[in-house]
Amino acid sequence: MNTLEFVVFGLLSAVAGGNRPATPADTAQIFAADAARGRQIAFQGTPNGVQACASCHNASGPARGQGEFRHLGGLNQTYLYRQLHNFRNGVRVHATMQPIAKAMSEQNIRDVAAYYATLRPASGARPPLPPR
């Protein structure tokens, strides 16, 4: 296992199932995403009622508003995936994001994370907070 694989497996352990070590299958699952579908969700939402990400975060990455919505463009795909799961599972509490994440399918989460990871970060964007 090379260093990158080791780091990815370690970071994914919490995503994959709490305290158990991440496996190559976990990594493949997270990265089995379609950024084009993620872009569609970001702009249009989903037929089952997932709100378009662009409503708050903007579809191209820079957030709307005066700082109340996070800039997502250029954030790491694994980080975004994990945070959506944290909202879904109640690890992160946010009145707007929790119902949205709960309505997203596993594939929606993968795709949206992949899409925003392809975008350029905002100039002066702050790095993500440490994982919880």
C-alpha positions in Angstrom: 0.0 0.0 0.0 1.5 3.4 -1.0 1.3 6.5 1.3 -1.7 8.0 -0.5 -3.7 4.8 -0.2 -2.8 4.6 3.5 -3.9 8.2 4.1 -7.1 7.7 2.2 -7.9 4.4 4.0 -7.3 6.1 7.3 -9.5 9.1 6.5 -12.3 7.0 5.3 -12.4 4.7 8.3 -15.0 7.0 10.0 -17.0 7.3 6.9 -17.0 3.6 6.2 -18.3 2.4 9.5 -17.2 4.1 12.7 -14.1 2.6 14.1 -13.5 -0.2 11.7 -10.7 0.3 9.2 -11.7 1.4 5.7 -11.3 -1.2 3.0 -10.5 -0.9 -0.7 -14.2 -1.5 -1.3 -15.1 1.6 0.8 -12.7 3.8 -1.2 -14.1 2.5 -4.5 -17.6 3.2 -3.3 -16.9 6.8 -2.4 -15.1 7.5 -5.7 -17.8 5.7 -7.8 -19.3 9.0 -8.6 -20.6 11.0 -11.6 -19.7 14.7 -11.3 -22.0 15.5 -14.2 -25.0 14.1 -12.3 -23.7 16.0 -9.3 -23.8 19.2 -11.3 -27.4 18.5 -12.3 -28.3 18.1 -8.7 -26.5 21.3 -7.8 -28.5 23.2 -10.4 -31.8 21.4 -10.3 -32.1 19.3 -7.2 -33.8 15.9 -7.5 -37.3 14.6 -8.4 -37.7 13.4 -4.8 -37.4 16.9 -3.4 -33.7 17.4 -2.7 -33.3 21.2 -3.0 -30.7 22.4 -5.6 -27.4 23.1 -3.8 -27.2 26.3 -5.9 -30.1 27.8 -3.9 -27.6 28.5 -1.1 -24.1 27.4 -2.1 -24.2 28.5 -5.7 -23.8 25.8 -8.4 -20.4 27.0 -9.4 -19.0 27.0 -5.9 -18.9 30.5 -4.4 -21.5 30.7 -1.7 -24.4 33.2 -1.7 -25.1 35.6 1.2 -22.9 37.2 3.7 -21.0 34.1 4.9 -23.9 32.1 6.2 -23.4 29.5 3.4 -20.1 27.7 2.9 -18.1 28.0 -0.3 -18.0 24.4 -1.6 -15.9 24.7 -4.8 -12.6 22.9 -4.7 -13.2 21.1 -1.3 -11.9 17.6 -1.2 -14.4 15.0 -2.4 -13.9 12.7 0.6 -14.4 15.7 3.0 -17.7 16.7 1.2 -18.9 13.1 1.2 -18.2 12.7 4.9 -19.9 16.0 5.8 -23.1 15.1 4.0 -23.1 11.8 5.8 -22.5 13.7 9.1 -25.5 15.9 8.4 -27.6 12.9 7.4 -26.7 10.9 10.6 -27.0 13.9 13.0 -23.3 14.1 13.7 -23.4 17.7 12.4 -26.5 19.6 13.3 -27.9 22.2 10.9 -31.6 22.9 10.5 -31.3 23.4 6.7 -28.7 20.8 5.8 -30.0 17.8 7.8 -33.3 17.3 6.0 -31.6 17.9 2.6 -28.9 15.3 3.4 -31.5 12.8 4.7 -33.4 13.1 1.4 -30.3 12.5 -0.7 -29.5 8.9 -1.9 -26.1 7.5 -1.4 -25.4 8.0 -5.1 -26.6 11.7 -4.8 -24.1 12.3 -2.0 -21.2 10.7 -4.0 -22.1 12.7 -7.2 -22.5 16.1 -5.5 -19.2 15.6 -3.6 -17.5 14.7 -6.9 -19.0 17.8 -8.7 -18.0 20.4 -6.1 -14.5 18.8 -5.8 -14.0 19.5 -9.5 -14.5 23.3 -9.1 -11.9 25.9 -8.4 -11.6 27.1 -4.8 -12.5 30.7 -4.0 -9.6 33.0 -3.6 -9.0 33.4 0.1 -11.3 30.4 0.8 -10.7 29.0 4.3 -9.7 25.3 4.5 -12.3 22.9 5.9 -12.5 22.5 9.6 -11.1 19.3 11.1 -13.4 16.4 10.7 -15.7 15.7 13.7 
